[in-house]
Amino acid sequence: MTENGAAGGMDSVGSVETLFDIIEHVHQAGGVTVSEAAAELDYAKSTVHRHLATLEQRGYVVNDDGYYVGLRFLELGEDARNRRRGYQLAKEKVEELASETEERAQFLVEEHGEAVYIHRALGSRAVRTDPGIGKRIPLHATASGKAMLAAMPSEKVSRIIEQTEFAEVTAETVTDAEELRNELDEIRERGYAFNREENLDGLHAVGVPVKNPDGGVIGGLSVSGPSHRFTGERFEDELPTLLLGTANELELNIAHS
């Protein structure tokens, strides 16, 4: 057992780590009882109950025949999503892309070496395959992620690559650091990135970076759809041109907001 429930038996850092283990487990499991969480996490029931009771008191979980994530996190999430003006301005452009292409459009940002979904919109023909707002995904497995990486300073790219496990999300995912570096060189030269079933079988995407006036990367815009529709001139030319133009408009809006 990794932690006991004895009074004074936990240091403050260990207690915080335990708290976040429990929060993440409640989220990932879609709701748990004290017994389920204790068994899965290998913590004492008293420890789990104490943390869940505190979280419920503060509004971060609700007890409804089991503990579930509370709406208090929604307030925090919205604050995180709106902390930069560029994040707010991206929402309109994502909606425009979805409407014009009739596909799925999204805006992602890099945080702790991963890509995080900030905004998404669905066009009339869009497939509902996205993992949802706030979800994280490896940068090297997405068009937006690779586009962001290609636009970052080399020192930051090296740090991220060194920390990347290169998990094989699909059979097409890049799983080699040198192969990724070579692809980033190509993306840097042309200005946009492709995702050919590297994140989900049957799904293609095109992504471009979005930058601050000083050249720093804010995030990445992308459009994705079924591989049978994302092919030929549309995939190789029309969508990249549209995305580059939209990113430019967004960058101008950010610069003058």
Order of alpha helices (4+ residues) and beta strands (2+ residues): alpha-alpha-alpha-beta-beta-alpha-alpha-beta-beta-beta-alpha-alpha-alpha-beta-beta-beta-alpha
